[in-house]
Amino acid sequence: MQSALISHVESAHLRKSPISVHVGDLVDVYCRITEGDKERIQIFSGTVIMQKGHGINHAFTVRRIVNNEGVERIFPSHSPKIERVEVKRSSKVRRSKLYYLRDLTGKATRLKERDPIIPASSDTPPAQ
């Protein structure tokens, strides 16, 4: 159990709009990269294979293939280095950790796409 003092200190460093990603999502993570005195945005795109932690310690791991070599990067969700995260596609998965993707290559790494959830609005009239 966290003490009230720790929660109060951590709340000042939490992101105002939390990052909403799920395991199996294909995402673009926009990262701030500092090179000398210049700063630029670099995009890291790949599949979210795991999430861990909660609160200020929450992080997610993104995996992609570059030159037939798997590259994984862990992103702290509340890091100021992350500009934004775009979810390109959501996949239907039955596990919370997709470590088995590390051993697969080529078309075997594909995941089934999740059906898009269309929110039902009570303001629109029923379709005829």
C-alpha positions, 0 to 999 in steps of 0.5 A: 500500500502506498502512503499518502505522501508518496502518492502526493509527490508522484501526482505532480509528475503524472501525465495530464492525458494518460497514454492509452495503449493495449497489448497487441496494438500497432503504435507509433511512439513520438520520442524527443531525441536530444543531439547536442543542443538540438532536439528533434522528434523520432518515431518508433513504430511497432507492436506493444508486447507487454505492459508493466507497473502502475502509476508513475512506474507504468511502462510498455514495451514496443517491438519491431523488426529492423534489418531482420533483427528484432528491436525492443524498446521500453517506454515509461508512460509518464516520461516527458520524452514521449511527445505522443502515442498513436494507435494505428491498429488494435489486435485481438490477443488472449495473453497479457505478454506476447513474448512468443512473438520473439521466436516468430518471423515473417507472416507468423508474427501477424495478429488478428485485427480487433473489430472496431468498437462503434459507440452507440449514441442515443442522439442519432435516430435508428437506421431505416 
